[in-house]
Amino acid sequence: VETRADGCVVKPGEEVFVATGLATSLLAGERTALNIGSHLSGIATATANLVQIAGGVKIYDTRKTLPGIRRFQKYAVTVGGGNNHRHDLADFPMFKENHRAILQKSRPQLAGNPLEEVRWIKSELAREGYSGSISIEVEDEASFRACLEEGIEVILVDNNSPSTLAKWRDRARLDQIPVDGSHLEASGGIDGDTLAEHASSGVGRISVGAITHSSKVLDLSMSVELLSEDSGAGDD
């Protein structure tokens, strides 16, 4: 078996993989191999394009992946120069909109008080013995500021315009609240057309679910060539 190295740039008509074997075996595995190879190559290509647009801002995937091939999809993201977000829920706690809604419903005293909510999250995780990174999704300025003040490692700003985030950042700095762009993550419908604007908003990371669930596949096909009998192929 011969193959091009992962991450190589290929042109139409170039060989990317060569396998030698019985015709029945090659044809039996053709469609599966092409489907997976096309899909993963498409992910790597899409990621590479976004990385180029983003400049110094890190591009991350999400958990919008397929069970069974999740690790392959996430590997393809790294081949394209991107970074992996969580592989599963056990990697680190992430409090998204639904989690926060349930929390505020079960503890009404936290509703409308983002700072106390963030402090409660931190204290409960510490009480359970957790001391690693925490990610919290925010959709309003008060929650954004609460996460900044409490030093949350990953502040996920979801479905907000780059200009809105830039205003939140600037107002926080005016109020002497430290803002570290490497802890800010933009997300929510970001693609190649909107990425540059988001990258200029002051975030250090951008997560794009479309990398793994909507990337255009690379068009691959298999061409069969018969080997001569004296090549030894008949003994494979």
Buried (B, 14 or more C-beta within 10 A) or exposed (E): EEEEEEEEEEEEEEEEEEEEEEEEEBEEEBEEBBEBBBBBBBBBBBBBBBBEBBEEBBBBBBBBBEEEBBEBBBBBBBBBBBBBBBEEEEBBBBBEEEBBEEBBEEEEEBBEBBBBBBBBBBEEBEEEEEEEEBBBBBBEBBBBBBBBBBEBBBBBBBEBBBEBBBBBBEBBEEEEEEBEEEBBBBBBEBBEEBBEBBBEBBBBBBBBBBBBBEBEBBEBEBEEEEEEEEEEEEEE
